[in-house]
């Protein structure tokens, strides 16, 4: 995905059950924007998903259009 000029700016969030250091390193080597280990409870999972949404949809700023991403290609 990050190699495709049309998709490379889309944030990539890895949400996984693995806490293995080699998996974390691999995700960032492949240009993930964050690596999150899933909580073991449903309430914890819901809180994490809400936090992800709050950050990426409310706090972070990403390109809206024009340029390579969102250009209607």
C-alpha positions, -999 to 999 in steps of 0.1 A, spaced: 0 0 0 27 25 9 45 18 -24 14 29 -44 15 67 -48 -23 70 -47 -25 52 -14 7 60 4 -7 88 26 -35 67 40 -28 60 76 -20 24 84 -30 12 118 -19 -23 129 -43 -37 154 -31 -71 165 -29 -96 194 9 -99 190 33 -82 213 63 -97 196 91 -72 191 99 -86 156 63 -80 146 63 -44 159 96 -37 141 83 -53 108 51 -32 109 71 0 113 96 -11 87 67 -14 63 57 22 72 28 15 96 17 47 113 10 29 146 10 -5 162 -17 -13 188 -20 -46 207 -57 -55 212 -69 -54 248 -82 -87 261 -117 -74 271 -145 -61 249 -147 -28 269 -109 -23 264 -112 -30 227 -141 -5 224 -120 21 242 -90 15 219 -112 18 188 -128 50 201 -93 64 208 -81 55 173 -111 73 158 -107 103 181 -71 107 171 -72 100 134 -106 117 128 -103 145 153 -67 154 162 -45 143 133 -45 162 101 -41 143 68 -45 156 32 -81 159 22 -77 160 -16 -56 172 -45 -21 160 -47 -18 122 -50 -44 111 -25 -80 120 -31 -74 132 -66 -102 111 -80 -79 86 -97 
